[in-house]
Amino acid sequence: MGHHATPAGEIAKPNTKWIWKVFWILLVVTSVEVTLAYVWPESLSVMLLNVIFITLTLVKAFYIVAEFMHLGHEVKALVWSITIPLIFLIWFVVAMLMEGSFWLECRQFFIQ
């Protein structure tokens, strides 16, 4: 027989500590994003702001996937089998956007 943390017939107390931890992390990251959106000086590069937003969004996505979708506690092979195709998908989208931009520039050059 296995050992149980709660005696038979009793309902286990919910463990919400990890939910609150993730909540506070997501709240802080979102607050930083909103603050940057409103107080970003015009003199600084918009490209830098975009990089910061993308990075913070990826941090939030990591915590959501790791904790609420339970991938943070899975076998590493499963995590990699999801991550590697995602990286290739992102690379594909970026490559297609760059290629489309190139063709648009070429088309405008030759049409004129």
Buried (B, 14 or more C-beta within 10 A) or exposed (E): EEEEEEEEEEEEEEEEEEEEEBEEBBEEBEEBBEEEEEEBEEEEEEEEBEEBBEEBEEBBEEBEBBBEEEBEEEEEEEBEEEEEEEEEEEEEEEEEEEEEEEEEEEEEEEEE
